[in-house]
């Protein structure tokens, strides 16, 4: 039982933790298709490194907020991802949609914490939002360059130039 955190806030944070690990799993699937089927190993590695940010920074970071107030984290069931992507644009569109959906969920959970006067949780979520906003900016850039370059093979080589997070370092 959480100490001094409303049930609504706990529920929204539990969902965020679960969804962070699902984003991680989905992006890992995108990465494997990008590196094997589509043959974009450099770009695929960048997506892979972003995937790890969801399990570490988002999932574990939000889980820590719960644990700090004596609430055990329930990760739930993460579905198996076996989707295929026919083009690099399909793959990056999936990344883009996942990241923007997570941003909206994160914003909603933060609003729930504020509305329930869980200000101590709210402050931690603002820090996480600030970090996540950098992921959103990165993925918007990836989508822009993918929309511009299309499926040209040189996109893979040039993708490293568009790594504003330093994921490939």
ROTIFI-532516 format. One line per 3 residues: their letters; for each residue x, y, z of N, C-alpha, C. Coordinates in steps of 0.001 Angstrom, whole numbers. Layout:
BEGIN
a = X:Y:Z:X:Y:Z:X:Y:Z | ...
This chain:
BEGIN
xxx = 835:-1184:0:0:0:0:873:1239:0 | 602:2114:-938:1362:3357:-1043:1083:4248:160 | 2122:4928:587:1994:5862:1697:1933:7272:1135
xxx = 828:7969:1409:628:9362:1029:610:9587:-485 | 69:8613:-1237:-132:8763:-2673:-1525:8230:-2981 | -2316:9003:-3682:-3682:8574:-3968:-3688:7362:-4910
xxx = -4759:6609:-4827:-4916:5419:-5659:-4939:5777:-7146 | -5541:6900:-7499:-5591:7316:-8901:-4182:7567:-9452 | -3338:8193:-8660:-1964:8447:-9091:-1194:7144:-9191
xxx = -1344:6278:-8217:-663:4976:-8259:-1063:4214:-9517 | -2357:4179:-9784:-2856:3447:-10956:-2267:4020:-12249 | -2213:5332:-12373:-1689:5939:-13596:-180:5690:-13745
xxx = 545:5691:-12631:1977:5417:-12697:2253:3951:-13004 | 1443:3056:-12444:1610:1630:-12760:1429:1411:-14266 | 446:2082:-14852:212:1960:-16295:1407:2503:-17078
xxx = 1992:3606:-16624:3160:4173:-17296:4352:3226:-17263 | 4554:2562:-16133:5658:1607:-16025:5449:470:-17029 | 4262:-101:-17011:3953:-1177:-17952:4182:-712:-19389
xxx = 3652:452:-19723:3735:936:-21095:5170:1266:-21495 | 5995:1705:-20557:7406:1968:-20863:8099:677:-21298 | 7803:-420:-20605:8420:-1686:-20984:7824:-2229:-22281
xxx = 6571:-1905:-22554:6006:-2298:-23840:6616:-1480:-24978 | 6853:-189:-24762:7544:617:-25772:8926:27:-26019 | 9621:-330:-24946:10940:-949:-25085:10871:-2194:-25964
xxx = 9915:-3050:-25705:9764:-4281:-26476:9427:-3992:-27939 | 8536:-3053:-28165:8149:-2699:-29533:9326:-2112:-30299 | 10056:-1190:-29661:11199:-579:-30342:12307:-1597:-30591
xxx = 12469:-2551:-29692:13434:-3622:-29943:13033:-4423:-31180 | 11736:-4659:-31365:11268:-5355:-32562:11520:-4514:-33809 | 11259:-3211:-33728:11543:-2321:-34856:13022:-2407:-35200
xxx = 13858:-2382:-34195:15311:-2451:-34406:15705:-3716:-35127 | 15170:-4846:-34710:15585:-6095:-35338:15140:-6175:-36790 | 13981:-5633:-37103:13535:-5594:-38500:14407:-4613:-39285
xxx = 14723:-3467:-38690:15562:-2482:-39375:16940:-3049:-39699 | 17526:-3797:-38771:18891:-4282:-38982:18951:-5536:-39849 | 17895:-6322:-39889:17931:-7563:-40656:17183:-7429:-41975
xxx = 15898:-7329:-41921:15073:-7297:-43127:15336:-6057:-43977 | 15380:-4888:-43341:15520:-3634:-44083:16977:-3233:-44319 | 17904:-3816:-43575:19348:-3594:-43689:19723:-2124:-43446
xxx = 19307:-1626:-42301:19687:-304:-41807:20316:-492:-40424 | 21514:-1090:-40345:22080:-1429:-39034:22444:-220:-38166 | 22892:849:-38762:23273:2033:-37976:22022:2677:-37387
xxx = 21042:2897:-38219:19782:3502:-37779:19081:2566:-36787 | 19104:1276:-37070:18499:299:-36164:19131:339:-34783 | 20454:507:-34733:21130:601:-33437:20693:1841:-32672
xxx = 20471:2940:-33379:19994:4154:-32702:18620:3919:-32085 | 17741:3249:-32824:16414:2912:-32290:16562:1982:-31089 | 17497:1045:-31178:17730:110:-30071:18166:842:-28801
xxx = 19056:1811:-28961:19516:2564:-27794:18386:3397:-27198 | 17504:3921:-28049:16333:4643:-27542:15410:3682:-26790 | 15252:2479:-27293:14413:1479:-26618:14861:1290:-25173
xxx = 16177:1252:-24956:16708:1061:-23599:16385:2237:-22683 | 16217:3409:-23256:15846:4571:-22441:14465:4368:-21811 | 13607:3635:-22503:12256:3401:-21970:12273:2437:-20802
xxx = 13086:1407:-20856:13127:498:-19711:13872:1142:-18542 | 14931:1857:-18822:15737:2433:-17737:15194:3760:-17225 | 15126:4756:-18092:14757:6099:-17644:13266:6230:-17346
xxx = 12446:5660:-18208:11000:5807:-18024:10470:4745:-17051 | 10573:3477:-17402:10007:2411:-16571:10596:2379:-15172 | 11917:2286:-15098:12564:2234:-13781:12465:3572:-13053
xxx = 12546:4676:-13799:12437:5992:-13160:11079:6209:-12518 | 10026:5838:-13218:8677:5977:-12666:8450:4936:-11576 | 8990:3738:-11775:8912:2713:-10738:9554:3181:-9436
xxx = 10662:3894:-9549:11325:4435:-8356:10429:5422:-7620 | 9666:6230:-8374:8731:7161:-7715:7717:6390:-6871 | 7238:5276:-7397:6286:4448:-6650:6949:3820:-5433
xxx = 8105:3228:-5643:8794:2539:-4550:9205:3490:-3431 | 9511:4740:-3788:9868:5725:-2767:8740:5935:-1762 | 7516:5647:-2177:6352:5802:-1303:5730:4458:-956
xxx = 6602:3437:-945:6258:2105:-441:5215:1374:-1295 | 5198:1658:-2589:4286:978:-3502:5088:39:-4393 | 4853:-1272:-4306:5576:-2189:-5193:5109:-2010:-6642
xxx = 6035:-2150:-7553:5743:-1966:-8972:5153:-3252:-9540 | 4073:-3086:-10291:3452:-4199:-10989:3705:-3987:-12476 | 4582:-4793:-13045:4969:-4600:-14441:3924:-5110:-15420
xxx = 3069:-6018:-14991:2040:-6554:-15879:2639:-7424:-16968 | 1813:-7861:-17861:2258:-8712:-18964:2633:-7852:-20157 | 3812:-8081:-20668:4264:-7375:-21861:4059:-8318:-23043
xxx = 3257:-7913:-24010:2997:-8799:-25145:4243:-9043:-25994 | 4260:-10165:-26656:5322:-10485:-27598:5109:-9670:-28862 | 6181:-9111:-29384:6085:-8311:-30605:6786:-9032:-31750
xxx = 6020:-9283:-32786:6546:-9969:-33971:6141:-9238:-35249 | 5807:-7970:-35112:5366:-7195:-36261:6489:-7106:-37301 | 6076:-6947:-38543:7024:-6707:-39619:6770:-5318:-40186
xxx = 7805:-4749:-40750:7731:-3431:-41364:8309:-3559:-42762 | 7582:-3090:-43749:7993:-3252:-45144:8991:-2210:-45608 | 8976:-1048:-44963:9881:29:-45357:10434:693:-44102
xxx = 11497:1440:-44296:12071:2189:-43183:11073:3228:-42685 | 10262:3755:-43588:9254:4723:-43180:8202:4070:-42283 | 7791:2851:-42607:6843:2130:-41739:7437:1933:-40350
xxx = 8711:1571:-40308:9378:1310:-39022:9463:2588:-38187 | 9895:3673:-38803:10037:4929:-38055:8674:5509:-37702 | 7680:5312:-38551:6328:5740:-38191:5860:5034:-36922
xxx = 6203:3761:-36766:5833:3017:-35548:6536:3628:-34331 | 7825:3913:-34468:8576:4544:-33374:7934:5880:-33020 | 7664:6672:-34021:7062:7995:-33837:5726:7890:-33086
xxx = 4862:7002:-33529:3555:6844:-32882:3680:6359:-31444 | 4591:5438:-31197:4783:4936:-29831:5277:6040:-28898 | 6243:6809:-29354:6842:7849:-28513:5837:8969:-28232
xxx = 5073:9371:-29243:4084:10429:-29007:2937:9942:-28130 | 2536:8706:-28299:1499:8142:-27421:1985:8115:-25986 | 3241:7704:-25784:3781:7670:-24425:3863:9087:-23839
xxx = 4228:10053:-24661:4278:11434:-24177:2902:11871:-23670 | 1861:11544:-24420:506:11911:-24001:107:11200:-22716 | 461:9934:-22574:164:9188:-21348:920:9772:-20160
xxx = 2169:10132:-20385:2982:10735:-19331:2385:12063:-18883 | 1953:12871:-19837:1320:14158:-19503:25:13937:-18715 | -764:12953:-19134:-2031:12670:-18442:-1782:12194:-17008
xxx = -804:11328:-16826:-487:10852:-15474:-4:12002:-14589 | 734:12913:-15165:1220:14073:-14412:49:14957:-13997 | -915:15123:-14878:-2112:15886:-14551:-2902:15201:-13438
xxx = -2989:13891:-13488:-3687:13144:-12432:-2997:13371:-11091 | -1668:13313:-11075:-935:13552:-9824:-1195:14961:-9300 | -1197:15941:-10185:-1455:17320:-9770:-2893:17470:-9274
xxx = -3852:16935:-10016:-5260:17051:-9641:-5554:16396:-8291 | -4768:15371:-7941:-4962:14679:-6669:-4039:15189:-5566 | -3372:16295:-5860:-2468:16930:-4890:-1319:16022:-4454
xxx = -920:15123:-5334:269:14302:-5097:1476:15064:-5656 | 1710:16224:-5064:2720:17157:-5572:4110:16539:-5513 | 4366:15719:-4519:5659:15050:-4375:5913:14105:-5548
xxx = 4893:13474:-6079:4998:12627:-7264:5023:13507:-8516 | 4206:14514:-8526:4122:15457:-9649:5496:16016:-9988 | 6250:16438:-8987:7578:17017:-9228:8504:16006:-9897
xxx = 8482:14771:-9442:9301:13732:-10065:8897:13482:-11508 | 7602:13530:-11772:7117:13337:-13135:7546:14479:-14057 | 7595:15706:-13531:8065:16828:-14355:9509:16598:-14804
xxx = 10333:16047:-13916:11719:15736:-14281:11763:14673:-15379 | 10903:13683:-15268:10846:12622:-16274:10325:13168:-17599 | 9343:14061:-17548:8825:14688:-18771:9937:15452:-19487
xxx = 10735:16171:-18733:11830:16936:-19340:12782:16008:-20103 | 13114:14869:-19514:13976:13895:-20172:13273:13310:-21402 | 12006:12959:-21240:11266:12348:-22341:11103:13311:-23520
xxx = 10981:14590:-23245:10856:15565:-24327:12039:15501:-25286 | 13213:15163:-24786:14377:15006:-25667:14188:13801:-26589 | 13564:12742:-26095:13299:11565:-26941:12309:11938:-28038
xxx = 11312:12734:-27670:10314:13166:-28645:10986:13988:-29740 | 11844:14931:-29353:12548:15758:-30341:13390:14893:-31269 | 14049:13872:-30694:14872:12977:-31502:14024:12240:-32530
xxx = 12902:11719:-32106:12071:10920:-32996:11391:11787:-34054 | 11034:13004:-33702:10492:13921:-34713:11540:14154:-35809 | 12772:14346:-35410:13849:14528:-36383:14012:13279:-37243
xxx = 14004:12096:-36626:14103:10849:-37399:12965:10744:-38409 | 11764:11097:-37978:10625:11020:-38894:10798:12007:-40042 | 11240:13198:-39733:11456:14198:-40777:12487:13726:-41804
xxx = 13617:13190:-41345:14641:12770:-42312:14204:11520:-43068 | 13455:10647:-42416:12964:9453:-43099:11922:9836:-44151 | 11062:10764:-43812:10083:11235:-44788:10782:11901:-45977
xxx = 11889:12548:-45724:12618:13234:-46799:13452:12260:-47636 | 14219:11385:-46983:15103:10465:-47696:14384:9234:-48242 | 13270:8858:-47615:12584:7639:-48043:13440:6415:-47762
xxx = 13393:5446:-48639:14120:4189:-48445:15483:4174:-49127 | 16080:5322:-49315:17408:5372:-49919:18425:4762:-48954 | 19261:3858:-49435:20221:3188:-48547:21168:4143:-47820
xxx = 21483:5297:-48411:22399:6215:-47728:21792:6819:-46465 | 20488:6671:-46274:19873:7139:-45031:20518:6470:-43829 | 20853:5196:-43955:21462:4489:-42828:22767:5155:-42415
xxx = 23632:5420:-43349:24927:6034:-43048:24733:7435:-42467 | 23814:8186:-43051:23604:9567:-42612:22800:9672:-41315 | 22132:8616:-40909:21310:8673:-39697:22122:9053:-38464
xxx = 23391:8659:-38439:24242:8993:-37292:24415:10502:-37126 | 24308:11249:-38215:24432:12712:-38147:23234:13350:-37442 | 22151:12607:-37350:20920:13131:-36774:20642:12551:-35382
xxx = 21706:12211:-34698:21627:11596:-33368:21833:12674:-32310 | 20800:13451:-31996:20950:14568:-31056:21075:14105:-29604 | 20732:12854:-29338:20837:12333:-27973:22188:11678:-27692
xxx = 22996:11477:-28711:24259:10763:-28520:24055:9277:-28292 | 23026:8720:-28899:22687:7301:-28705:23740:6367:-29290 | 24389:6792:-30359:25352:5924:-31034:26763:6012:-30475
x = 26935:6771:-29436:28288:6945:-28863:28633:5861:-27884
